[in-house]
Amino acid sequence: MITRHLVDRQKLNEFHPFTRLRDLLEATPPGRSPLDDGQPINLSIGEPQTQPPTFVAHEISQAATGWSRYPLSKGTPDYLSACGQWLEKRYSLPKDMVDPTKHILGVPGTREGLFMTALTILPTPKQGEETPIFLTPNPCYHVYTGAAAAAGAEVVTVNATRESGYLPDYTQVPEEILKRTALCVLCSPSNPEGAVADPQRIRDLIDLARKYDFVVAFDECYAEIYTDTPPHSAFEIAADLGGDLSNILIFHSLSKRSSAAGLRCGFIAGDEKWISMINTTCQVGGAGVPLPIQAAGTRLWQDEEHVVENRARYQQNFKLAQEILGNTIPVEIPAGGFCLWLEVGNGVQATRNLWQQAGIRVMPGAYMSHKDETGTTPGDRYIRLALVYDVDYMAIALKAIKEVLGQTIAVGGLATGITPSLTNKKPKGDNA
Ligand SMILES: Cc1ncc(COP(=O)(O)O)c(C=O)c1O
């Protein structure tokens, strides 16, 4: 379903998921959690709780003289080159397809990168004086809509549901909307569902973008966290199409890959014209990535060992979730990412129950979604659990979740809306 939204940039808190979650739980004291100290367990945020490799601290201290200097907004040659080499190796790209000096821009994270991109691309009206359109999946990472609203664009959401493989089908968007579209996002692996786009879906979107002259922001920040098969990048498809990067931007960071959300280190790569213009926006209003952080980031992009370990831990966590929850609640192990998108009937009620009874904080799917034309959201029936702790901790949390949600289901029966036939079915996504 395709829905148009006018989002007021002064009311971003109305759809900011963490503000809404705070408001929901504020008045309710948390139950005692199953941890030894009874303290709350936070599974509401996609923030890896394991530490990045110890060499990060060493690299930062070695580069400490850089604290006194303003960083170049684009990134140091070493940092840009490490990002370029990583892309080339990870996606088997032809040599010379990516020139780090032209096609890569260092940014503190994909969040800042996406925001600066929207501010740069969206203010330009397409089709005469009409407000440009920003196309986004629904549900989605809230920063997409926030950035579009801040840039004064009209937001058009395309529902991502079980039926659509948990990804938006942009080929169904009417032509009059595509003509006004200036920017579109595809997140793969997606947040919150963990669905992975196959090469055909990516190629169709690139074709559409080139036909209607809009830019696609491919949010690939979960690219390194996958269950079986490494997700494809838009750059691989661009390479197959001859290597042209026009209309394509990809977004990566070390936050998920290297468990370094606090480092604030990532990059955007793609269309040379837009990389240069986004760089100008960052020069005017961005903070840049401090030089010692870029030194650590350079080393992290060059190291794969810690990434393999991280990925294995998330794979174990998913297996555990299936073992523990599987007989009680339908568990669909996603193709990528580290979140479980769990269908529980009433996501807001389940969130309240988990908090009140077991001190476990999760994110209601509705808070990551926008109302469509039916007046409901595609996330209403879901909660998102970020499985971001080590396996032992996750086992404790998941057992408590089973207990609370199992009781709800037993008491409410089908009133919860859970269809028993869905139990343990895999998603129909491109990787199903
Ligand atoms: C889909 C998605 N994109 C981007 C981000 C931003 O991450 P960062 O700015 O740390 O790279 C997040 C963080 O949760 C996310 O889930």
Ligand as a Chemical Component Dictionary entry (heavy atoms), coordinates in Angstrom:
data_LIG
# 
_chem_comp.id                   LIG 
_chem_comp.type                 NON-POLYMER 
_chem_comp.pdbx_formal_charge   0 
_chem_comp.three_letter_code    LIG 
# 
loop_
_chem_comp_atom.comp_id 
_chem_comp_atom.atom_id 
_chem_comp_atom.alt_atom_id 
_chem_comp_atom.type_symbol 
_chem_comp_atom.charge 
_chem_comp_atom.model_Cartn_x 
_chem_comp_atom.model_Cartn_y 
_chem_comp_atom.model_Cartn_z 
_chem_comp_atom.pdbx_ordinal 
LIG C1 C1 C 0 18.501 0.962 9.190  1  
LIG C2 C2 C 0 19.465 1.826 9.925  2  
LIG N1 N1 N 0 20.136 2.750 9.226  3  
LIG C3 C3 C 0 21.008 3.564 9.835  4  
LIG C4 C4 C 0 21.236 3.489 11.197 5  
LIG C5 C5 C 0 22.198 4.451 11.828 6  
LIG O1 O1 O 0 23.333 3.830 12.289 7  
LIG P1 P1 P 0 24.731 4.581 12.389 8  
LIG O2 O2 O 0 24.457 6.057 12.217 9  
LIG O3 O3 O 0 25.237 4.270 13.718 10 
LIG O4 O4 O 0 25.546 4.070 11.263 11 
LIG C6 C6 C 0 20.557 2.549 11.964 12 
LIG C7 C7 C 0 20.770 2.457 13.415 13 
LIG O5 O5 O 0 20.108 1.787 14.139 14 
LIG C8 C8 C 0 19.653 1.691 11.305 15 
LIG O6 O6 O 0 18.973 0.763 11.970 16 
# 
loop_
_chem_comp_bond.comp_id 
_chem_comp_bond.atom_id_1 
_chem_comp_bond.atom_id_2 
_chem_comp_bond.value_order 
_chem_comp_bond.pdbx_ordinal 
LIG C1 C2 SING 1  
LIG C2 N1 SING 2  
LIG C2 C8 DOUB 3  
LIG N1 C3 DOUB 4  
LIG C3 C4 SING 5  
LIG C4 C5 SING 6  
LIG C4 C6 DOUB 7  
LIG C5 O1 SING 8  
LIG O1 P1 SING 9  
LIG P1 O2 DOUB 10 
LIG P1 O3 SING 11 
LIG P1 O4 SING 12 
LIG C6 C7 SING 13 
LIG C6 C8 SING 14 
LIG C7 O5 DOUB 15 
LIG C8 O6 SING 16 
# 
